[in-house]
């Protein structure tokens, strides 16, 4: 019996020695930011870190003062935010790695992975901070199964004046003809996503926004709908609709 127990211990030790030690993922801090994210008058902390993969960083850690820290990892990575977006929208923090805006109701953090060589969005993520809760509410990634592809982030605004921020973006359109005072190109609508814990397309707001700032001809990008874009920056209008022949 004693020899049997010794044999078991020997086999167990050999098995333990033969197992390869698990590698610990080491993250390097890229940037630490401080700002009040939940309107309590206290400084909260945001840590952007990376484990050596592509992009600028692939993990964000948020620590609200008095609460446990929470970390979120990118499916791929996040990079410098779109420079045109940062010029048009005022960032809560001095950084081009992310965009933050808040109201008296909540705070939204936007993270962008940039575009790939074909012009498709690599990764776009939105974190919502509301009632002292931090949650990733939008993170479709970049795969063939994802219907959401953020190519041109446009703005993060309170459209209804109720303290609820709406993320607005569109796809990359193409011009096909140059006219005397403008160009024609594909129909590339704006999409409006109010930032809630469930961040989804709001069709009434999307329709109203396009009618005011662009032209509304449906919720989908279309090369069959030709839009006239005036050179003077005036409001676009429908130029021609081509019906596919069956």
Buried (B, 14 or more C-beta within 10 A) or exposed (E): EEEEEEEEEEEEEEEEEEEEEEEEEEBEEBBEBEBBBBEEEEEBBBBBBBEEEEBBBBBBBBBBBEEEEBEBBBBBBBBBBBEEBBEEBEBBBEBBBBBBBBBEBBBBBBBBBBBEEEEEBBBBBBBBBBEEEBBBBBBBBBEEEEEBBBBBBBBBBBBEEEEBBBBBBBBBBEEEEEEEEBBBBBBBBBBBBBBBEEBEEBEEBBBBBBEEEBBBBEEEBBEEBBBBBEEEEEEBEEBEEEEEEE
